[in-house]
Amino acid sequence: MSGGAFRLSELALRIGGRIEGGPDCAIRGVATLRAAGPEDLSFLTNPKYREDARASGAAAIVVAPGNEIEGRTLVVVRHPYAALADLLALFHPETPEYEGIDPRAAVDPSARIGAGVAVAPFAVVGARAVLADRVSVGPGAVVGRDCEIGEDTVLRARVVLYPRTRVGARCLVHSGAVLGADGFGFASVGGIHRKIPQVGRVVVGDDVEIGANCAVDRGAIEDTVVGTGTKIDDLVMIGHGVRVGAHSLLVAQSGIAGSTVLGERVTLAGQSGIAGHLRIGDGCTIASKSAVFEDLPAGAVVSGVPAHDHRAWRRVVAVQKRLPELRAELARLGRRLEALERRLGVELPPEE
């Protein structure tokens, strides 16, 4: 456990909650319901774990309004999951992994380095790159020439920013991510594929998180843009010229083909994909393993391959599960019809 002890009342005040059902007490850590001890604060964010909450050894439990648990000390707060984030940051504050510019790093003399910047061993900072105050560049990371990185942004180990990439303030880019590689653009003539130069950039807004081993390709001509506040999981692919709106969520192994535009607050669930040159409206949700091949209006919720309205897709899936039974029933009805025709000595005309 990192950090010291806090009074429960102090923690409740910090997260905008109120104590119910028990006394104030000392809290030394945050733990899951099953692992919590008598000096831990735990949390209930999913109703399926109510029995675990009743049996938990935690001193108190953070819950949403309307989730009373008899005999337990509760901290009632409107958004328990957001409160958990604040509490974990309080008990486990991040400390800089590196300080200053390591002598084993290669920093071009023309680079502009702000105050409090950390450049770890074997990192490379190219010509005319700009690193704002308190930027951290991890071991083996590469910041190409003419890149710009906003204040308090962290690049983990082996992140690669190709030349002219721009990353905003307070971003976090995890290990192995590559921003600004060439887009997949070729002109095919007579079976020969000629590379189209990719001359755009990657531009990332503020407060963006990009997961491990993601690839965000530079635009062919216009920039590839990731909007402010967007969160990208591991192993996500964003093609050239894509524009991702602010505060979107792109989950693991999802992919977006070139020149597609996503509105704000779009969610791509795991392994979903969007074809190129499409327009996806604000607030759309694309379910796991779905494939989108046409524009979507704002607020659409789609599933399947090809993706269509989620409610309609659920009905289709329900019928698909019964196809063997329905086929057998259809064959049985066919046999009964043939028997009826023989008995009556007539033959019904086929439907046109």
C-alpha positions, 0 to 999 in steps of 0.5 A: 500500500502506498501513501499514509492513512486517511479518515473515512470522512476525509475520503468521503469529502474528497470524492463528494460522497456521504457516510451511511450506516457506520462510524468514521474510521482510519483507511489505509488502502483500497482493495477489491471486495474479496481481498479487503481487510478491516482498514481497507475501503472497497467498492461496489460498481456492479450489482452482481457482486452484492453478496460479495459486498455483504461478506467483505471484510472491508471497513467501508464500501463505496456505492451508488445511491440506492444500493443500501447494504444492511449492516455495512458502512457505506460511502454513497457517491453518485459515480462510484467508478469515477470515485474509485479512480480518484481514490486509487490516485490518492493512495498510489500517486505516480512518481516519475520514472526518470528525471533529467536527460540521461547521458545515454539518450541522443537529443539533437542540439536543435531540439527545444526542451522545456522545464522538467523534461525527462529523457530516459536511456537510449531514447532519441529526440530528433532535430527541431523536436519540441518537448514542452514542460514535464514531458517524459520520454521512456527508454528506447523511445524515438521522437522524430524530427519536427515532432511536437509534444505538449506538457505533461505528456508521457511516452512509455518505452519504445514508443515511436513518433515519426517526423512531424507528429504532434501530440497534445498535453497530458497524453499517455502513449503506451509501449510499442505504439507507433504514431505517424507510420506511412498509410497503406496507400498504393496505386495498382496498375497492371498488377504492379503496386506503386506506393503513394507518398504519405505526406500528411501528419498525425495530430493527437489532441489533449488528454488522449491515452493510446494503448500498447502496440497501437498503430496510427498512420499519417495521412496521405495528404490531410492529417490523421486526427485523434480528438481530445479526450479519446481513449484507445485500447491496445492493438488498435489500428487507425488508418491514414486520413482518419478523423476520430472525434473527441471523447471516443472509445476504441477498444482492443483490436478494433480498426478504422480504414482510411479517410473515415470520419468518426464523430464525438463520443463514438464507441468501437467495441473489441475487434470491430471494424469500419471500412474506409471513406465513411461518416460515423455520427456522434454517439454511435456504438459499434458492438464487438466483432461487427463490421461497418460498411456504410455511413451511420447516423448519430446515436446508432447502435449496430451489431453484426457483419454487415453491421445493422441495427442492434435490436434487429440483429438480436432478432436475427441471431435468435432465429439463426439459433433455431434454424436446425429446428425450423428446417426440420419443422419445414421438412415435416410440414412438406411431408404432411402436405404431400400425404394430404395431396395423395389422400385427396387426389389433388396436387396444389399448384406451386406458389408464384 
